[in-house]
């Protein structure tokens, strides 16, 4: 897939109506509407401001949750709208329907320099089905389509890939940045390239590991998925998380790393407890011989040293997935140590991609010291696998007429 896509800066948007696909699917309190993490909203502000400053009329599109075509008030975009108003310091009208009379009337009346937000697109089942009639109707609201929702780039939905069939389509500034950092990390990284993978299941990272074995110099594996790799080497992991269906795969990946000359680093010690509880007191045990009845909850101090040393020698670092149950303060030390090590790599290109990793880096306060914090979870992983992202593939390549 060609990553060199045209952006809003490559086309004339003055006086045009723009469909701007954002990703306002952010964690929030369903009763009060309070936003818990506004990373995705903040990340799209440069594109919104650019379009408004250039005299475009901006129609914001987004989804929230998975209502599967049913109107559910707790998944309304009112919370995102309220937060966006505070960030922009100006009113943002929210339509009362999705492609109904209210949406069509407000879009028709929209003037250059104005913006509005269309209600949750997934209140219409046609959105996730990428219904061509729905996509065509969306496209009829505007003159141009700008895609800036990297977190939804791996979904071929009506508002991500569908509308591109009917409108000239380019990338927003957030997507431009995502492609620049992730594309560079994949195709021409500063070396050594160190990839850190965590999270619960090996199954979730199969494609990523396969791809990175041919790109990275060192792969670090922590979190719940590491216990399956320990078993693959003959280790005993007590009551720790085990992905039994992928033990053979883990063994094959260890052998493949050796064959390709890639360092594959696994924990040497873990913090383990007898119960999955925030109040539990952990004890440090060897990773290859966790006692019966104990479960690993975090990487141990020797593993922190091992992983930190590898990070300190890197020129490019990509991190996806926590090192333990970081939601519990007693077991966040490993994840926090990795975040700190990345933040201290002032000369390296550091990229944090996906859900829990982003939450972890923001919790530690190190986010501002990271080169790029990706807004895409599944999209970032599929990008790293080398898979084509439908909502990116449909955008105009630089050098062609959009």
SELOPA-780221 format. One record per residue (C-alpha): residue number from 1; x negated, y negated, z negated; residue in one letter. Coordinates in steps of 0.25 Angstrom, whole numbers, plus 5000, padded with zeros to 4 digits. Example, Ala and Ser with C-alpha at 12.3 -4.5 7.8 and 13.67 -1.06 7.14 Angstrom:
BEGIN
{1,{4951,5018,4969},a}
{2,{4945,5004,4971},s}
***
This chain:
BEGIN
{1,{5000,5000,5000},x}
{2,{4995,4986,5004},x}
{3,{4994,4978,4991},x}
{4,{4991,4965,4998},x}
{5,{5005,4959,4999},x}
{6,{5010,4945,5002},x}
{7,{5014,4937,4990},x}
{8,{5023,4925,4988},x}
{9,{5011,4916,4991},x}
{10,{5010,4921,5005},x}
{11,{5024,4917,5009},x}
{12,{5032,4904,5009},x}
{13,{5042,4905,4999},x}
{14,{5047,4890,4998},x}
{15,{5062,4889,4999},x}
{16,{5063,4904,5000},x}
{17,{5072,4913,4991},x}
{18,{5063,4924,4985},x}
{19,{5068,4937,4979},x}
{20,{5057,4939,4969},x}
{21,{5057,4953,4963},x}
{22,{5052,4952,4949},x}
{23,{5051,4962,4938},x}
{24,{5058,4957,4926},x}
{25,{5060,4971,4920},x}
{26,{5054,4968,4907},x}
{27,{5056,4974,4893},x}
{28,{5066,4966,4885},x}
{29,{5076,4966,4874},x}
{30,{5089,4971,4880},x}
{31,{5098,4963,4870},x}
{32,{5090,4950,4869},x}
{33,{5083,4950,4882},x}
{34,{5070,4946,4876},x}
{35,{5058,4950,4885},x}
{36,{5048,4959,4878},x}
{37,{5037,4959,4889},x}
{38,{5038,4948,4900},x}
{39,{5026,4952,4908},x}
{40,{5034,4955,4921},x}
{41,{5041,4942,4920},x}
{42,{5029,4934,4918},x}
{43,{5021,4941,4929},x}
{44,{5031,4936,4939},x}
{45,{5032,4921,4935},x}
{46,{5020,4917,4945},x}
{47,{5028,4922,4956},x}
{48,{5041,4916,4952},x}
{49,{5034,4902,4949},x}
{50,{5027,4903,4962},x}
{51,{5040,4905,4970},x}
{52,{5047,4894,4963},x}
{53,{5036,4884,4965},x}
{54,{5036,4887,4980},x}
{55,{5050,4884,4981},x}
{56,{5056,4897,4982},x}
{57,{5070,4902,4977},x}
{58,{5067,4914,4968},x}
{59,{5077,4926,4966},x}
{60,{5071,4935,4955},x}
{61,{5074,4950,4956},x}
{62,{5071,4960,4945},x}
{63,{5076,4972,4938},x}
{64,{5077,4976,4923},x}
{65,{5078,4990,4918},x}
{66,{5085,5001,4924},x}
{67,{5100,4998,4924},x}
{68,{5102,5007,4937},x}
{69,{5112,4998,4943},x}
{70,{5121,4995,4931},x}
{71,{5122,4981,4925},x}
{72,{5116,4982,4911},x}
{73,{5115,4968,4903},x}
{74,{5103,4973,4896},x}
{75,{5095,4974,4909},x}
{76,{5099,4960,4914},x}
{77,{5088,4951,4918},x}
{78,{5093,4940,4909},x}
{79,{5081,4943,4899},x}
{80,{5071,4942,4910},x}
{81,{5078,4929,4916},x}
{82,{5078,4923,4902},x}
{83,{5063,4926,4900},x}
{84,{5060,4921,4914},x}
{85,{5067,4908,4912},x}
{86,{5058,4905,4899},x}
{87,{5046,4908,4907},x}
{88,{5049,4900,4919},x}
{89,{5056,4889,4911},x}
{90,{5068,4888,4920},x}
{91,{5081,4895,4922},x}
{92,{5082,4908,4930},x}
{93,{5096,4911,4934},x}
{94,{5100,4926,4933},x}
{95,{5110,4932,4942},x}
{96,{5123,4938,4937},x}
{97,{5122,4950,4946},x}
{98,{5113,4957,4956},x}
{99,{5116,4953,4970},x}
{100,{5130,4949,4967},x}
{101,{5137,4936,4969},x}
{102,{5129,4929,4958},x}
{103,{5115,4933,4963},x}
{104,{5119,4930,4978},x}
{105,{5124,4916,4974},x}
{106,{5112,4912,4965},x}
{107,{5102,4917,4975},x}
{108,{5109,4909,4986},x}
{109,{5109,4897,4978},x}
{110,{5095,4898,4974},x}
{111,{5086,4886,4978},x}
{112,{5071,4885,4980},x}
{113,{5064,4884,4966},x}
{114,{5075,4892,4959},x}
{115,{5075,4906,4954},x}
{116,{5085,4916,4949},x}
{117,{5085,4930,4944},x}
{118,{5094,4941,4949},x}
{119,{5099,4951,4939},x}
{120,{5093,4965,4937},x}
{121,{5093,4971,4951},x}
{122,{5094,4985,4945},x}
{123,{5108,4982,4941},x}
{124,{5111,4986,4955},x}
{125,{5108,5000,4958},x}
{126,{5104,4996,4972},x}
{127,{5091,4990,4967},x}
{128,{5084,5003,4963},x}
{129,{5089,5010,4975},x}
{130,{5083,5000,4984},x}
{131,{5096,4999,4991},x}
{132,{5093,4992,5004},x}
{133,{5106,4984,5004},x}
{134,{5103,4979,4990},x}
{135,{5089,4975,4994},x}
{136,{5094,4968,5006},x}
{137,{5104,4960,4998},x}
{138,{5093,4956,4988},x}
{139,{5085,4952,5000},x}
{140,{5096,4943,5005},x}
{141,{5095,4934,4993},x}
{142,{5081,4929,4997},x}
{143,{5071,4926,5008},x}
{144,{5059,4933,5002},x}
{145,{5055,4944,4993},x}
{146,{5044,4943,4982},x}
{147,{5041,4955,4974},x}
{148,{5034,4953,4961},x}
{149,{5039,4965,4952},x}
{150,{5027,4974,4952},x}
{151,{5033,4982,4941},x}
{152,{5044,4986,4951},x}
{153,{5035,4988,4963},x}
{154,{5035,5003,4963},x}
{155,{5051,5003,4964},x}
{156,{5057,5002,4978},x}
{157,{5070,4995,4974},x}
{158,{5078,4985,4981},x}
{159,{5072,4973,4975},x}
{160,{5058,4978,4976},x}
{161,{5056,4984,4989},x}
{162,{5070,4984,4996},x}
{163,{5071,4969,4998},x}
{164,{5058,4969,5005},x}
{165,{5065,4975,5017},x}
{166,{5073,4962,5019},x}
{167,{5064,4951,5014},x}
{168,{5049,4946,5016},x}
{169,{5043,4952,5004},x}
{170,{5030,4948,4996},x}
{171,{5023,4950,4983},x}
{172,{5025,4941,4971},x}
{173,{5012,4936,4963},x}
{174,{5014,4947,4952},x}
{175,{5014,4958,4962},x}
{176,{5002,4951,4970},x}
{177,{4994,4952,4957},x}
{178,{4998,4966,4954},x}
{179,{4994,4971,4967},x}
{180,{4981,4963,4967},x}
{181,{4977,4969,4953},x}
{182,{4982,4983,4955},x}
{183,{4978,4984,4970},x}
{184,{4964,4979,4966},x}
{185,{4963,4989,4955},x}
{186,{4967,5000,4964},x}
{187,{4959,4997,4977},x}
{188,{4947,4989,4973},x}
{189,{4945,4989,4958},x}
{190,{4933,4983,4951},x}
{191,{4926,4995,4945},x}
{192,{4926,5003,4936},x}
{193,{4941,5004,4937},x}
{194,{4947,5010,4924},x}
{195,{4961,5014,4923},x}
{196,{4968,5016,4910},x}
{197,{4981,5025,4909},x}
{198,{4989,5027,4897},x}
{199,{5004,5030,4895},x}
{200,{5012,5043,4891},x}
{201,{5012,5052,4903},x}
{202,{5002,5057,4913},x}
{203,{5013,5059,4923},x}
{204,{5015,5044,4924},x}
{205,{5001,5041,4928},x}
{206,{4998,5053,4938},x}
{207,{4998,5045,4950},x}
{208,{4990,5034,4943},x}
{209,{4979,5043,4938},x}
{210,{4978,5050,4952},x}
{211,{4976,5037,4958},x}
{212,{4966,5031,4948},x}
{213,{4957,5043,4949},x}
{214,{4953,5038,4962},x}
{215,{4952,5023,4958},x}
{216,{4947,5022,4944},x}
{217,{4934,5024,4938},x}
{218,{4939,5027,4924},x}
{219,{4953,5032,4920},x}
{220,{4957,5031,4905},x}
{221,{4969,5039,4901},x}
{222,{4976,5036,4887},x}
{223,{4990,5036,4881},x}
{224,{4999,5047,4881},x}
{225,{4995,5053,4895},x}
{226,{4981,5055,4889},x}
{227,{4985,5067,4881},x}
{228,{4989,5075,4893},x}
{229,{4974,5073,4898},x}
{230,{4969,5078,4885},x}
{231,{4977,5091,4886},x}
{232,{4972,5092,4900},x}
{233,{4958,5093,4894},x}
{234,{4962,5103,4884},x}
{235,{4965,5093,4873},x}
{236,{4975,5095,4861},x}
{237,{4984,5083,4860},x}
{238,{4993,5086,4848},x}
{239,{5007,5080,4850},x}
{240,{5003,5070,4860},x}
{241,{5010,5067,4873},x}
{242,{5007,5077,4884},x}
{243,{5012,5077,4898},x}
{244,{5011,5092,4900},x}
{245,{5015,5092,4915},x}
{246,{5002,5084,4918},x}
{247,{4991,5091,4910},x}
{248,{4986,5098,4923},x}
{249,{4986,5084,4930},x}
{250,{4978,5078,4919},x}
{251,{4968,5089,4920},x}
{252,{4967,5087,4935},x}
{253,{4965,5072,4933},x}
{254,{4954,5074,4923},x}
{255,{4947,5083,4933},x}
{256,{4950,5073,4945},x}
{257,{4944,5061,4937},x}
{258,{4931,5069,4935},x}
{259,{4931,5073,4949},x}
{260,{4932,5059,4954},x}
{261,{4922,5053,4944},x}
{262,{4933,5045,4936},x}
{263,{4932,5044,4921},x}
{264,{4945,5049,4915},x}
{265,{4945,5044,4900},x}
{266,{4954,5050,4890},x}
{267,{4956,5048,4875},x}
{268,{4946,5054,4866},x}
{269,{4954,5051,4853},x}
{270,{4969,5047,4850},x}
{271,{4977,5041,4839},x}
{272,{4987,5052,4835},x}
{273,{4999,5053,4826},x}
{274,{5009,5064,4822},x}
{275,{5021,5055,4826},x}
{276,{5025,5045,4836},x}
{277,{5027,5033,4828},x}
{278,{5023,5019,4827},x}
{279,{5020,5021,4812},x}
{280,{5011,5033,4813},x}
{281,{4997,5033,4809},x}
{282,{4987,5038,4820},x}
{283,{4975,5046,4819},x}
{284,{4963,5047,4829},x}
{285,{4961,5061,4835},x}
{286,{4953,5067,4846},x}
{287,{4961,5066,4859},x}
{288,{4958,5081,4863},x}
{289,{4963,5086,4850},x}
{290,{4975,5079,4844},x}
{291,{4980,5087,4832},x}
{292,{4993,5094,4833},x}
{293,{5005,5086,4829},x}
{294,{4998,5072,4833},x}
{295,{5001,5064,4845},x}
{296,{4991,5054,4851},x}
{297,{4996,5040,4850},x}
{298,{4984,5032,4855},x}
{299,{4970,5033,4860},x}
{300,{4960,5033,4848},x}
{301,{4948,5024,4845},x}
{302,{4937,5032,4853},x}
{303,{4946,5032,4865},x}
{304,{4948,5017,4864},x}
{305,{4933,5016,4865},x}
{306,{4932,5025,4877},x}
{307,{4943,5018,4884},x}
{308,{4938,5004,4881},x}
{309,{4924,5007,4885},x}
{310,{4930,5012,4899},x}
{311,{4938,4999,4900},x}
{312,{4926,4990,4897},x}
{313,{4918,4996,4908},x}
{314,{4929,4993,4919},x}
{315,{4931,4983,4929},x}
{316,{4945,4986,4932},x}
{317,{4955,4992,4922},x}
{318,{4969,4997,4924},x}
{319,{4978,5001,4912},x}
{320,{4991,5008,4912},x}
{321,{4997,5014,4900},x}
{322,{4994,5013,4885},x}
{323,{4984,5021,4877},x}
{324,{4994,5026,4866},x}
{325,{5008,5022,4860},x}
{326,{5004,5007,4860},x}
{327,{5018,5004,4856},x}
{328,{5015,5008,4842},x}
{329,{5004,4999,4836},x}
{330,{4997,5010,4829},x}
{331,{4994,5017,4842},x}
{332,{4991,5004,4851},x}
{333,{4976,5003,4848},x}
{334,{4972,5011,4861},x}
{335,{4981,5003,4870},x}
{336,{4977,4990,4864},x}
{337,{4962,4994,4865},x}
{338,{4964,4997,4880},x}
{339,{4971,4983,4881},x}
{340,{4960,4976,4874},x}
{341,{4949,4983,4882},x}
{342,{4956,4978,4895},x}
{343,{4958,4964,4890},x}
{344,{4943,4963,4887},x}
{345,{4939,4967,4901},x}
{346,{4937,4953,4906},x}
{347,{4930,4956,4919},x}
{348,{4938,4968,4923},x}
{349,{4951,4969,4930},x}
{350,{4961,4974,4920},x}
{351,{4975,4979,4924},x}
{352,{4986,4983,4915},x}
{353,{4998,4990,4922},x}
{354,{5011,4995,4917},x}
{355,{5021,4995,4906},x}
{356,{5015,4999,4893},x}
{357,{5001,4994,4897},x}
{358,{5006,4980,4899},x}
{359,{5014,4980,4886},x}
{360,{5001,4985,4879},x}
{361,{4993,4974,4885},x}
{362,{5003,4963,4882},x}
{363,{5004,4968,4868},x}
{364,{4990,4967,4865},x}
{365,{4989,4953,4871},x}
{366,{4978,4957,4881},x}
{367,{4987,4955,4893},x}
{368,{4981,4941,4897},x}
{369,{4967,4948,4897},x}
{370,{4971,4958,4908},x}
{371,{4968,4956,4922},x}
{372,{4982,4961,4927},x}
{373,{4994,4966,4919},x}
{374,{5003,4973,4929},x}
{375,{5018,4972,4928},x}
{376,{5020,4985,4935},x}
{377,{5021,4999,4927},x}
{378,{5025,5009,4937},x}
{379,{5021,5000,4949},x}
{380,{5007,4998,4944},x}
{381,{5005,5013,4942},x}
{382,{5011,5016,4956},x}
{383,{5002,5006,4961},x}
{384,{4990,5013,4955},x}
{385,{4994,5026,4960},x}
{386,{4993,5020,4974},x}
{387,{5008,5021,4977},x}
{388,{5015,5011,4986},x}
{389,{5024,5002,4978},x}
{390,{5037,4999,4986},x}
{391,{5039,4985,4982},x}
{392,{5025,4981,4985},x}
{393,{5024,4989,4998},x}
{394,{5036,4981,5004},x}
{395,{5029,4967,5002},x}
{396,{5022,4960,5014},x}
{397,{5008,4963,5015},x}
{398,{4999,4951,5016},x}
{399,{4996,4947,5030},x}
{400,{5010,4952,5035},x}
{401,{5023,4943,5036},x}
{402,{5032,4946,5024},x}
***
